[in-house]
Amino acid sequence: MAALFIIQARLSSEAEFKARYKQYQAAVQPLITAHGGRTLAIGRDLEVMEGGHDGRRLIILEFPDMEKLKAFWHSPEYARVKPLRENGGDAEAVLAEFAAAGVDDGALADRLQREGAASFDASWKDLLERLARKRLQLTQRDTSTNPAHDRESTSIQ
């Protein structure tokens, strides 16, 4: 299953940082590609349809799976490039937040998948039961208000 790496960043406008960040961009893109990743979106001026946006740049990367995303993030090659983007603004990287909190994101994804499937299954069964009860109510109402309908349906069977 594809894994998305979502980053929100506010970058410094200082000339020194901008120069380093251009080097970072040039160096990181081949690393992303080498790990099977690609850039899905980079947005600065986002049109918010609902809620708010704090003006940070949004970057969405896609990798074939979480294993390849983690391989990119923890690679020695990325470790050498990463300092070029540091100390130049604030950024949130969703994967980094989970790791820093000690969350095993693979186990979390598996658990959420299981819980989501179980919840869907329970909701589906509940819906089918409600439909069956409603059908029974409608059938009972039709037979109580229209005895001919009951005789007709009995004779058809």
N, C-alpha and C positions, 0 to 999 in steps of 0.2 A: 504494500500500500504506500502511496506517495506520502512523503513527509514535507510539511511546509515549515520554513524557518522565517519567522516574522520579526522584523526589526523596526523599531521606531527610534528616530534619532534627530536631535537638534545639533547641528554642526556649527562650530566656531567660524566666524567670518575673518579671523586673523589670517594674514597672508602666509605666514609660516605654516600654520595648520593646513590651509588649503593646498599648499604645495605637497605636504606629506600625504594628504588624503588622495590627491591625484595619483601619487605613487602607489598608495594602498589599493585604489581601484584597479590600476593596471596590473598589479601583482595578484590580487585576490580572484579576479575573474577566471584566469586559467586554472586556479586551484579548485574553484567551484565546478568548473567543467570536468576537470580530471576526476572528481568524485561523483560524476554523473548528475551534477546539479545544473540548474539554469535559473536565470532571473525571470520571474513572472511579472513583476511590476516594481516600478520605482515612482513614487508620487511625492510631489512637493505641494502643489496647489490642488488639494483634494476637494471634491464637491461632496459635502456631507448631506446625505439624504435624511438622516434622522440622528438626533443627539448632537454631540459637539466634537470638535477636533482641536487639539492644542497647537497645531501648526508644525508639528514634527514631521520629518520626512518618513515615509513608510516604504519599507523594502520587503518584498516577498520573494524568497527563494524556494525552489522546489527540488527535492532530491527523490530518487526512486524509492527510498525507504529510510527509516530512522537510523538504521545501521550506517548507511552511506553519509547521512547528514552528520552523525557523530564522528565518523572517520574524518570528515573534512574539518570539523570544529576542533578536534583533538590532534590533528596531524602536526608533525614537527614543522612542515612547510608553512602552515597557517600560523603557528606560534611565532615564526620569524617575521611574518608580515603584520601581524596584529598590532605591534607597538606603533606602527605608522598612523593608526586611527585613534590611538588613545590620547587622552588629555586634550581633546578638541571639541568637547561638547558632552551632552548626555545622550545615552542610548540605552534602550532596553532590547534585549534579545531573549525571546521567550524560552528557548532551550537553555540559555545560561541561567535564567532565573530558577528553572526547575532543578538544574544541577546544583546550584548554590544552596538551595533549600534541602538538598539531600534526597530529592524525589527521583526514583527510578522511573523515568518517563516511559520506558518500554513496558514495565509492569503496570504503570498507570493506564497506558493506552489499552493494554489487554483487559484490565479490570473494567474500564469504561465501556469497552466493546461488549464484554459479557453482560454487564449491568444494563447497557442499552438494549441488547437483544432480549434479555429477560423482561425488561420493562415493556418493550414493544409486544412481545408475546402475550404478556398479561393484559395489555390494553386491547390487543386484537381479540382475545378470548372474551373480555368484558363487552366489547362492541358486539360480537356475535351473540352473546347471551342477551344483551339488551334488544337486539333486533328480533331475536326469537320471542322474547316476552312481548314486544310491541306487536309482532305478527299475531301472536295468540290473542292479545287484547282486541285487536282489530277483527279477528275472526269471530271471537265471542260476541263482540258488539254487533257485527253483521248478522249473526244467527239469532241474537235476541231481538233485534229490531226488524228482521226480515226472515220469518220462519220459512218462507218459500225458498230463500237462498240456501238454507240448511238442507231442505229436501232435494234441491237441484244438485248441490254438491255431493250429497249422499248417493243420488242415483247415477251420477257420472262415474263414481268410483266403481 
